[in-house]
Amino acid sequence: MAHQPPAQPPAAPHRNRHLFVPKLVTALREGYGLGDLRHDAIAGLTVAIVALPLAMALAIASGTTPERGLFTAVIAGFIISAFGGSRFQIGGPTGAFVVVVFNIIDRHGYDGLLIATIMAGFMLLAFGLLRFGTYIKYVPQPVVTGFTAGIAVIIFSSQVRDLLGLEIDKLPADFLHQWSAYLSNLATVNPAAIGIAGLTLALIIGLKRWRPRWPGFLIGVLAGTLLALAAGLPVETIGSRFGTIPNMLPSPSLPEVTLERIRVLLPDAFTIALLAGIESLLSAMVADGMTGRRHRSNCELVAQGLANLGSALFGGLPATGAIARTATNIRAGARTPVAGILHAGFLLLFMIALAPLMIYVPLACLAAVLVIVAWNMSEVERFRHLMKAPRGDRVVLLLTFGLTVMVDLTVAIQVGIVLAAILFMVRMAEAVEIQGGVNPLPQHDDGDEDEDSNAREDLPPGVEVFQIRGPLFFGATGQLTDVLASVLERIGVSPKIFILRLRHVPMIDASGADTLENFLKRCRSQGTIVILSGLQPQPAEIMTRMGLTHGGTGAPLLAPDYRSAVATARTLITQD
């Protein structure tokens, strides 16, 4: 008997299972040796050194204590690398969340933030399992750039107090009130804090230019701390504001959850989930561009959901993929997600060993770190580039930016996406062409005729033709209704046959189908036979489902192309 190969499972289910296989599993299946471990360990250590001051700085800027940033980097960083769909993704707290977290804590307290983060975690799980990863990346670029640049401005604004050493007990949450507080307290400027911040900034910028492989953030913070200690400078430190930093992870715990708090925090949770999803997938796409690999977007969203649940459980902050740290991981030679797992492990070791020393770090040093973060987030060149885009895109960009800074990030994203969607619909509606008249067979702009336009026969008397180009959706139905009505009025006498050419209509929605149905009813009432020419698969399916092409008296006839439609019309006219 001939050898029979084992039966293979159906392709589609296999692909579906593959969508949720973590990249760590894939990497280990490919084979993992000591050489891979060495590269991953070096990369993990490098990223941990970068992440150590950054995690504390982001937590402080978010209105909470520095150890919560470390908890997030350890717990979320481990989960994202272990279960994520990107081979090189590094997760943890990021600048994008600073504004959101600060506002939630200001309005609802830290427990409110934990509840919102837990809800966002479940939302991200749902996004991944429902395979929204393919679509969440399609947020318009003007919206992304607008709120990112707005967040950068707010991060910088929130650090002015520590950069100048101002004595302000509680910093207001919103932008305008922050600057009002700064101006009211200018008399309390601390020259020592300005000097420490300036030194840290100069070192970070200089090292980035001349020694880009060196950990500029850590060196800058370390130099500023040593100078403050050696000179006995009167600057505020982590210890003087927040006290000691724990050197172990806390026990997992949950906040008190009520239906009322869930209802109130739902918009904030959605903002966290949307931001986490967008930034993590953008980070994964950046990693793909640097390495030539491909990430699994839905698996990544599931990992982000698990990471946010884990972070909240251990008293952390919202987490997502960090673009800068992911790029650092790749440049440091990472080969697999093990590098991200080791990065979390190294951070935990740093926290255990260095917690007693972290209390001496001046807040001005961490403010300088966040000034660099804000500048990198601002994407000034991209902002300038988008200001050359069409007017509608510029409006979306500036409106999103302004609302982010002056009002609220949630409002900014909602308004930006809605306005971008409206502009898209207007542009799509303007792209729809409706051409009519006897023998309407214009050439394409490139001079080539389409296949149907080879049929140049004179139309029989009593036959009219109309052609539609573009998607027939609700934004274009008004134009279609007006044109179809005007042609029937222009003709004066109802034609015996009306050919409606739909070959260049790729899609139709319920509104478009309803408009066609009204047109068919009007033709039927006047005794006009309608022939639909070149109906494409999607419009054919929708029109069949909605009962427009069912057989019976008055139903439109279908022709595969214009030539066939003209031939059918000739036959009908002859029979008549």
C-alpha positions in Angstrom: 0.0 0.0 0.0 1.3 3.4 -0.9 2.3 5.7 1.9 -0.5 8.0 2.8 0.6 11.4 4.3 -1.2 12.2 7.6 -4.3 14.2 7.1 -3.7 18.0 7.6 -6.1 20.1 9.6 -8.1 22.7 7.7 -6.0 25.8 6.9 -8.3 28.4 8.3 -8.6 26.9 11.9 -4.8 26.4 11.9 -4.2 30.0 11.0 -6.7 31.1 13.7 -4.9 29.1 16.4 -1.6 30.6 15.1 -2.9 34.1 15.7 -2.7 33.7 19.4 0.6 31.7 19.8 3.0 33.9 21.8 6.2 34.7 20.0 8.1 33.3 22.9 6.7 29.8 22.1 7.6 30.3 18.4 11.2 31.3 19.3 11.7 28.4 21.6 10.3 25.9 19.1 12.9 27.2 16.5 15.7 26.3 19.0 17.3 28.3 21.7 20.9 28.0 22.6 23.5 29.6 24.8 24.4 32.2 22.1 20.8 33.4 22.0 20.8 33.6 25.8 23.9 35.7 25.9 22.6 38.2 23.4 19.2 38.3 25.1 20.8 38.8 28.5 23.0 41.7 27.3 19.9 43.4 25.6 17.8 42.8 28.7 20.4 44.4 31.0 20.8 47.3 28.7 17.0 48.0 28.5 16.7 47.6 32.3 19.3 50.3 32.9 17.4 52.6 30.6 14.0 51.7 32.2 15.1 52.1 35.8 15.1 56.0 36.0 12.4 56.2 33.4 9.9 54.1 35.2 10.2 56.1 38.4 10.1 59.4 36.5 6.9 58.4 34.6 5.2 57.3 37.9 6.0 60.6 39.6 4.8 62.6 36.6 1.6 60.6 36.7 0.8 61.8 40.2 1.8 58.7 42.1 4.9 57.3 43.9 8.0 56.1 42.0 7.8 52.5 43.1 4.5 52.1 41.2 6.4 52.7 38.0 8.9 50.0 38.9 6.1 47.5 39.8 4.6 48.2 36.4 7.9 47.7 34.5 8.6 44.4 36.3 5.1 42.8 36.2 3.8 44.2 32.9 7.2 44.0 31.2 7.4 40.2 32.1 3.8 39.4 30.9 4.1 41.4 27.7 7.3 39.6 26.7 6.1 36.2 27.8 2.7 36.2 26.1 3.0 38.9 23.5 2.9 38.7 19.7 6.1 40.6 19.1 9.5 39.1 19.3 11.2 42.3 20.6 8.4 44.3 22.4 9.4 45.8 25.8 6.4 46.8 27.9 5.9 49.0 30.9 4.7 52.5 31.8 5.0 55.1 29.0 4.6 58.8 28.5 1.3 58.4 26.7 -0.4 57.5 29.9 0.9 60.3 32.1 -1.9 62.7 31.3 -4.6 60.0 31.6 -3.3 58.6 34.9 -2.8 62.0 36.4 -6.3 63.0 35.7 -7.9 59.7 36.9 -6.0 59.9 40.2 -6.9 63.5 40.6 -10.6 62.8 40.1 -11.1 59.3 41.4 -8.0 58.5 43.6 -5.5 55.7 43.0 -8.2 53.0 43.7 -10.1 54.5 40.8 -7.1 54.1 38.6 -6.7 50.5 39.5 -10.4 49.8 38.7 -10.0 51.6 35.3 -6.9 49.7 34.5 -8.6 46.3 35.3 -11.5 47.3 33.1 -9.1 48.3 30.3 -7.3 45.0 30.7 -10.5 43.1 30.1 -11.3 45.4 27.1 -7.9 44.6 25.6 -8.5 40.9 26.0 -11.8 41.3 24.2 -10.1 43.4 21.5 -7.6 40.7 20.9 -10.0 37.7 21.1 -12.4 39.5 18.7 -9.5 40.1 16.4 -9.7 43.9 16.4 -5.9 44.1 16.2 -6.2 44.4 12.4 -8.4 47.5 12.7 -7.2 49.4 15.8 -4.1 50.4 13.9 -6.2 52.4 11.5 -6.6 55.5 13.7 -5.8 58.4 11.4 -2.3 59.8 11.6 -3.4 63.4 12.4 -5.3 62.1 15.4 -2.3 60.0 16.7 0.2 62.9 16.1 -2.2 65.5 17.6 -2.7 63.7 20.9 0.9 62.5 21.1 2.2 66.1 20.6 -0.4 67.3 23.1 0.7 64.7 25.7 4.3 65.9 25.2 3.3 69.5 26.0 1.4 68.4 29.1 4.3 66.2 30.3 6.7 69.1 29.9 4.3 71.4 31.7 3.9 69.0 34.6 7.7 69.0 35.1 8.3 72.8 35.4 7.7 72.7 39.2 10.6 70.2 39.7 12.8 71.8 37.0 12.7 75.1 38.8 12.4 73.8 42.3 9.1 75.7 42.9 7.4 75.2 46.2 3.9 74.1 45.2 2.2 71.6 47.6 -0.3 70.2 45.1 0.1 70.8 41.4 -3.2 71.4 39.5 -4.2 68.8 36.9 -5.1 71.0 34.0 -2.7 72.9 31.8 -3.9 76.5 32.4 -4.1 76.2 36.1 -0.6 74.7 36.2 0.9 77.7 34.6 -1.2 80.0 36.8 0.4 78.2 39.8 3.9 78.5 38.4 3.5 82.2 37.8 2.1 82.7 41.3 5.1 80.9 42.9 8.0 82.2 40.8 9.5 83.8 43.9 10.3 80.3 45.2 12.6 79.3 42.3 15.5 77.1 43.5 18.8 77.8 41.6 20.2 74.5 42.8 17.4 72.6 41.2 17.8 74.5 38.0 21.6 73.6 38.0 21.0 70.0 38.7 18.3 69.7 36.0 20.6 71.6 33.5 23.5 69.3 34.2 21.3 66.2 33.8 19.9 67.5 30.5 23.3 68.5 29.2 24.7 65.0 29.9 21.7 63.2 28.3 21.8 65.3 25.2 25.6 65.1 24.9 25.7 61.4 25.4 22.9 60.9 22.9 24.9 62.8 20.3 28.5 61.6 20.9 28.0 58.3 22.8 24.5 57.0 21.7 25.2 53.5 23.0 25.8 54.7 26.5 22.8 54.7 29.0 22.3 58.5 29.0 19.3 58.6 31.3 21.1 56.6 34.0 24.4 58.5 33.7 22.6 61.8 33.8 20.6 60.9 36.9 23.6 59.4 38.6 25.8 62.4 38.0 23.1 64.8 39.2 22.5 62.7 42.3 26.3 62.6 43.1 26.7 66.3 42.6 23.7 67.1 44.9 25.1 64.8 47.6 28.7 66.0 47.4 27.8 69.7 47.4 25.0 69.3 49.9 22.6 71.1 47.6 19.2 72.0 49.0 17.1 70.2 46.4 14.0 68.0 46.8 14.6 64.3 46.4 12.5 61.1 46.1 13.0 60.5 49.8 12.0 63.9 50.9 8.8 63.9 49.0 7.8 60.2 48.9 9.8 58.5 51.7 11.4 55.1 51.3 11.0 52.9 48.3 10.1 49.2 49.0 12.6 46.7 47.8 10.1 43.9 47.0 6.9 43.5 45.0 3.8 43.9 47.1 1.3 41.2 47.6 -1.5 41.1 45.0 -4.7 42.8 46.0 -7.9 44.2 44.5 -9.6 47.5 45.1 -13.2 47.7 46.2 -15.3 47.5 43.0 -18.9 48.8 42.8 -21.3 49.1 39.8 -21.4 52.8 40.3 -17.6 53.2 40.1 -17.5 50.9 37.0 -20.1 53.2 35.3 -18.2 56.4 36.2 -14.8 55.0 35.2 -15.9 53.4 31.9 -14.8 56.3 29.7 -11.4 56.4 31.3 -11.0 52.6 31.0 -11.8 52.8 27.3 -9.2 55.6 26.9 -6.6 53.4 28.6 -7.5 50.4 26.5 -7.4 52.4 23.2 -4.1 54.1 24.1 -2.5 50.8 25.1 -3.7 49.1 22.0 -2.6 51.8 19.6 0.8 52.4 21.2 1.6 48.7 21.6 0.8 47.9 17.9 2.7 51.0 16.8 5.7 49.8 18.8 5.4 46.3 17.3 5.2 47.8 13.8 8.4 49.9 14.5 10.1 46.7 15.6 9.0 44.9 12.5 10.4 47.7 10.4 13.8 47.5 12.2 14.1 43.7 12.0 12.0 42.5 9.0 9.9 40.3 11.3 6.1 40.3 11.6 4.2 40.6 14.8 0.8 39.0 15.7 -1.4 41.9 16.5 -4.3 40.1 18.2 -1.9 38.0 20.4 -0.2 41.3 21.3 -3.5 42.8 22.4 -4.3 39.8 24.6 -0.9 40.1 26.2 -1.5 43.8 26.8 -4.8 42.9 28.5 -3.1 40.4 30.8 -0.3 42.8 31.5 -2.7 45.6 32.6 -4.6 43.1 34.8 -1.3 42.0 36.4 -0.1 45.5 36.9 -3.2 46.6 38.6 -3.2 43.4 40.8 0.3 44.4 42.1 -0.3 48.1 42.6 1.1 49.3 39.3 0.0 51.6 36.5 -1.4 51.1 33.0 1.2 49.6 30.7 1.8 49.2 27.0 4.6 48.6 24.5 7.3 51.3 24.8 8.7 52.3 21.4 12.0 53.7 22.6 12.8 50.8 24.9 11.8 48.3 22.2 14.1 50.0 19.8 16.9 49.9 22.4 16.3 46.2 22.9 16.7 45.6 19.2 19.9 47.7 18.9 21.4 45.9 21.9 21.2 42.6 20.0 18.0 40.9 21.4 17.0 37.8 19.5 13.8 36.6 21.3 11.2 37.7 23.9 13.5 36.2 26.6 15.3 39.6 26.5 12.2 41.3 27.6 11.6 38.8 30.4 15.2 39.3 31.6 14.7 43.0 31.4 11.9 42.6 34.0 14.1 40.3 36.1 17.0 42.8 36.1 14.7 45.6 37.1 13.5 43.5 40.1 17.1 42.9 41.1 17.9 46.6 40.8 14.9 47.4 43.0 15.9 44.9 45.6 19.6 46.1 45.7 19.2 49.8 45.1 16.0 50.8 46.8 17.8 52.3 49.9 19.9 54.5 47.5 17.0 55.7 45.2 15.7 58.1 47.9 18.7 60.4 47.3 17.8 61.0 43.6 16.8 64.7 43.1 13.5 65.2 41.5 15.1 67.7 39.2 17.1 64.9 37.6 13.9 62.9 36.9 12.2 66.0 35.6 15.1 66.4 33.1 14.6 62.8 32.0 10.9 63.6 31.3 11.8 66.7 29.4 13.7 64.5 26.9 10.8 62.0 26.9 8.4 64.9 26.1 10.6 66.2 23.3 10.9 62.7 21.7 7.1 62.3 21.9 6.4 65.6 20.3 7.5 64.4 16.9 8.1 68.0 15.8 9.1 67.0 12.2 6.0 64.8 11.7 3.8 67.6 13.1 5.4 70.1 10.6 5.0 67.5 7.8 1.3 67.1 8.5 0.8 70.8 8.5 1.4 70.5 4.7 -1.5 68.0 4.4 -5.0 68.9 3.1 -6.9 71.5 5.1 -9.2 68.9 6.7 -6.3 66.9 8.0 -4.7 70.0 9.4 -7.9 70.8 11.2 -8.0 67.3 12.7 -4.4 67.6 13.8 -4.7 71.0 15.5 -8.1 70.3 17.0 -6.9 67.0 18.6 -3.7 68.7 19.8 -5.6 71.7 21.3 -8.3 69.5 23.0 -5.6 67.3 24.4 -3.7 70.2 26.0 -6.7 72.4 27.1 -9.6 70.0 27.7 -9.1 66.2 28.0 -7.4 63.4 26.2 -10.6 61.3 26.0 -12.5 64.2 24.4 -9.6 64.9 22.0 -9.5 61.3 20.8 -13.2 61.0 20.4 -13.6 64.4 18.5 -10.5 63.7 16.4 -11.7 60.3 15.3 -15.2 61.4 14.6 -14.1 64.5 12.6 -11.6 62.4 10.7 -14.3 59.9 9.9 -16.6 62.7 8.7 -13.9 64.1 6.5 -13.2 60.7 5.0 -16.9 60.2 4.2 -17.1 63.6 2.6 -14.1 62.8 0.4 -15.5 59.4 -0.5 -18.8 61.0 -1.4 -17.0 63.6 -3.6 -15.1 60.8 -5.3 -18.3 59.2 -6.5 -19.0 60.0 -10.2 -22.5 59.7 -11.7 -22.5 60.0 -15.5 -25.6 60.0 -17.7 -26.8 60.6 -21.2 -27.0 58.6 -24.4 -24.0 56.3 -24.8 -22.0 57.6 -21.8 -18.7 55.9 -22.5 -15.9 58.3 -21.5 -12.3 57.2 -21.5 -10.3 56.9 -18.4 -7.9 59.7 -17.5 -5.0 57.6 -18.7 -6.6 57.2 -22.1 -7.4 53.5 -21.8 -11.0 52.5 -22.3 -12.6 50.0 -19.9 -13.7 46.6 -21.2 -17.3 47.6 -21.4 -16.7 50.7 -23.5 -15.8 48.6 -26.5 -19.6 48.4 -27.1 -20.1 51.6 -29.1 -23.4 50.7 -30.7 -26.0 53.4 -30.9 -28.6 52.9 -28.3 -32.1 51.9 -29.5 -34.8 54.6 -29.1 -36.3 54.6 -25.7 -33.2 53.4 -23.9 -31.3 55.5 -21.4 -27.9 54.8 -19.7 -26.4 55.9 -16.4 -23.0 55.0 -15.0 -21.9 55.2 -11.3 -18.3 55.1 -10.3 -17.2 54.8 -6.6 -18.6 53.3 -3.4 -22.4 53.8 -3.1 -22.7 54.6 0.6 -24.8 56.9 2.7 -22.6 59.9 2.1 -23.2 59.7 -1.7 -26.9 58.8 -1.7 -28.1 62.4 -1.7 -26.1 63.1 -4.8 -27.4 59.9 -6.5 -31.0 60.7 -5.6 -30.8 64.2 -7.0 -29.1 63.0 -10.3 -31.5 60.1 -10.9 -34.5 62.3 -10.2 -33.2 65.1 -12.5 -32.5 62.7 -15.4 -36.0 61.3 -15.3 -37.4 64.9 -15.3 -35.0 65.9 -18.1 -36.1 63.0 -20.3 -39.7 64.1 -19.8 -41.1 60.9 -21.2 -40.3 57.8 -19.2 -37.8 55.6 -21.1 -38.8 52.1 -21.9 -35.5 50.7 -20.6 -33.0 52.2 -18.2 -29.4 50.7 -18.1 -27.6 51.4 -14.8 -24.0 50.6 -15.1 -22.5 49.5 -11.7 -19.2 47.9 -12.8 -17.2 50.5 -11.0 -19.2 50.4 -7.7 -17.0 48.2 -5.4 -19.3 48.4 -2.4 -22.8 49.4 -1.3 -24.3 49.9 2.1 -27.9 49.9 3.4 -28.4 53.6 2.5 -27.2 53.1 -1.0 -29.4 50.0 -1.4 -32.4 52.0 -0.1 -31.7 54.8 -2.7 -31.6 52.2 -5.5 -34.7 50.6 -4.3 -36.6 53.9 -4.4 -35.3 54.5 -7.9 -36.4 51.0 -9.0 -39.9 51.6 -7.5 -40.2 54.9 -9.4 -39.1 53.2 -12.6 -41.6 50.3 -12.0 -44.4 52.7 -11.4 -43.7 54.4 -14.8 -43.4 51.1 -16.6 -39.6 51.4 -17.2 -37.5 48.2 -17.2 -34.2 48.5 -15.4 -31.1 46.6 -16.3 -28.2 46.5 -13.9 -24.9 46.1 -15.7 -21.7 44.7 -14.3 -22.9 44.2 -10.7 -19.8 43.4 -8.4 -19.9 40.6 -5.7 -20.3 42.8 -2.6 -23.1 45.0 -4.1 -24.8 41.9 -5.5 -24.7 40.2 -2.1 -26.2 43.2 -0.3 -28.9 43.8 -2.9 -29.9 40.1 -2.9 -30.0 40.0 0.9 -32.2 43.1 0.9 -34.5 41.8 -1.7 -33.7 44.2 -4.6 -32.8 41.6 -7.2 -35.3 38.9 -6.5 -37.1 37.6 -9.5 -40.7 38.7 -10.2 -42.6 41.5 -12.0 -40.7 44.7 -11.9 -37.5 43.3 -10.6 -34.3 44.6 -12.4 -32.7 42.5 -15.0 -29.0 41.7 -14.5 -26.3 41.8 -17.3 -22.7 40.8 -16.8 -21.4 43.8 -18.8 -22.5 46.8 -20.8 -22.4 45.0 -24.2 -24.8 42.3 -22.8 -27.1 45.0 -21.3 -27.4 46.8 -24.7 -28.1 43.4 -26.4 -30.8 42.7 -23.9 -32.3 46.1 -24.4 -32.4 45.6 -28.1 -34.1 42.3 -27.7 -36.7 43.8 -25.4 -37.4 46.8 -27.7 -37.7 44.5 -30.7 -40.2 42.2 -28.8 -42.2 45.3 -27.9 
